[in-house]
C-alpha cells in the first residue's frame, strides 16, 4: 500500500530545496489510482491549512473540471470561481452555467483595450515578455538589458531564442499583459475581498514555466504566491481517463475538434498547433468570432507576420522566419 507519509514525500512540504527532475518523471509515470491518492493528500493538506477557506479556479475546461470533481468529492461545498474574460468559447460559457456553486468574476478591461494599451499575446508568455521589455529598454536606453535578452546573461541564461528575434521588429505592439489584465486581476480582487486561497488545475506538462515552478515549490505553495496545484504531475491522458472512469460531462467544445479551450483569440502556442490550427477551426465552427478577431482586432495581420496560416484551405506553406543576422546593441 502506498505510504503518503514517508519522509520522501514530506520533503516537499518542509524543504525549500527544488524537487529533482526524476521525481517529477516518477510521479508522471504513476498509474492513475496512485496519482489520485497523491492529489487527494495535497487537497486535504491545503484545505486543512487554511481551515476550509479555499476555492477552485474553474475555467470550464477539462483539467479544472477534473480538479473540481476531486475537491468536491472530499469537500462538496467548496466554491468554484470562473473568470469571465469575454474571450471564452460559447460552449465553455454554457457548460459553466451547468455547474453548481460557481461565482463569475469579470475584468475591468476588454481584450481590445489590452492589445491597444499593451500589445498582442504571441508565441508564449516568456517571448512576449522579452519583446515587451526589449522595446521598453529601447525607450529608456537600457542597452545592458537589451543585450541580456538577445544574448543571455552568464551561461546564456535568459536569452531569447534566435528564431523569435524577428518579432522584435514587428509593426504592432506585443506584450504578456493579457492574462494579467483579463484573468489574474479579477481573481486577485476576489481573493483580496474574500481571503480564499486557490486550487488550480495546471500541470507541469503544460509548459516549461509550469514545470519549473513545480520543481521549485511542488504542488502546494504556502509562501509567496499561495496556491495549490494538486494535479501538477498528471498528464493529459490521465485527465481523459479520469473523465471516462467517472462518467463526467464536459464541454461540447472538445467534441468540435479543439484540444485547448483557453481564450479564443490567444496566440500563445499557435506555432505548435497541428493543422488545422485553432483559428482555422474557428473559421468553420465560430465564423462570427473568426471574422471579428481577424478583421476588427487585427489578428490576421499578426499571424500573417508570423507566417501562420489562418484560412481553411491553407496548409503549412509557411515556415517560421529565422533571424540570420545577430543584433548588437
Residue, then its C-alpha position, 0 to 999 in steps of 0.5 A: x500500500x502506498x505510504x503518503x507519509x514517508x519522509x520522501x514525500x514530506x520533503x516537499x512540504x518542509x524543504x525549500x530545496x527544488x524537487x529533482x527532475x526524476x521525481x517529477x518523471x516518477x510521479x508522471x509515470x504513476x498509474x492513475x489510482x496512485x496519482x489520485x491518492x497523491x492529489x487527494x493528500x495535497x487537497x486535504x493538506x491545503x484545505x486543512x491549512x487554511x481551515x476550509x477557506x479555499x476555492x477552485x479556479x474553474x475555467x470550464x475546461x477539462x483539467x479544472x473540471x477534473x480538479x473540481x470533481x476531486x475537491x468536491x468529492x472530499x469537500x462538496x461545498x467548496x466554491x468554484x470561481x470562473x473568470x469571465x474574460x469575454x474571450x471564452x468559447x460559447x460552449x465553455x460559457x454554457x457548460x459553466x452555467x451547468x455547474x453548481x456553486x460557481x461565482x463569475x468574476x469579470x475584468x475591468x478591461x476588454x481584450x481590445x483595450x489590452x492589445x491597444x494599451x499593451x500589445x498582442x499575446x504571441x508565441x508564449x508568455x516568456x517571448x512576449x515578455x522579452x519583446x515587451x521589455x526589449x522595446x521598453x529598454x529601447x525607450x529608456x536606453x537600457x542597452x545592458x538589458x537589451x543585450x541580456x535578452x538577445x544574448x543571455x546573461x552568464x551561461x546564456x541564461x535568459x536569452x531569447x531564442x534566435x528564431x523569435x528575434x524577428x518579432x522584435x521588429x514587428x509593426x504592432x505592439x506585443x506584450x504578456x499583459x493579457x492574462x494579467x489584465x483579463x484573468x489574474x486581476x479579477x481573481x486577485x480582487x476576489x481573493x483580496x475581498x474574500x481571503x480564499x486561497x486557490x486550487x488550480x488545475x495546471x500541470x507541469x506538462x503544460x509548459x516549461x514555466x509550469x514545470x519549473x515552478x513545480x520543481x521549485x515549490x511542488x504542488x502546494x505553495x504556502x509562501x509567496x504566491x499561495x496556491x495549490x496545484x494538486x494535479x501538477x504531475x498528471x498528464x493529459x491522458x490521465x485527465x481523459x481517463x479520469x473523465x471516462x472512469x467517472x462518467x463526467x460531462x464536459x464541454x461540447x467544445x472538445x467534441x468540435x475538434x479543439x484540444x485547448x479551450x483557453x481564450x479564443x483569440x490567444x496566440x500563445x502556442x499557435x506555432x505548435x498547433x497541428x493543422x488545422x490550427x485553432x483559428x482555422x477551426x474557428x473559421x468553420x465552427x465560430x465564423x462570427x468570432x473568426x471574422x471579428x478577431x481577424x478583421x476588427x482586432x487585427x489578428x490576421x495581420x499578426x499571424x500573417x507576420x508570423x507566417x501562420x496560416x489562418x484560412x481553411x484551405x491553407x496548409x503549412x506553406x509557411x515556415x517560421x522566419x529565422x533571424x540570420x543576422x545577430x543584433x548588437x546593441 
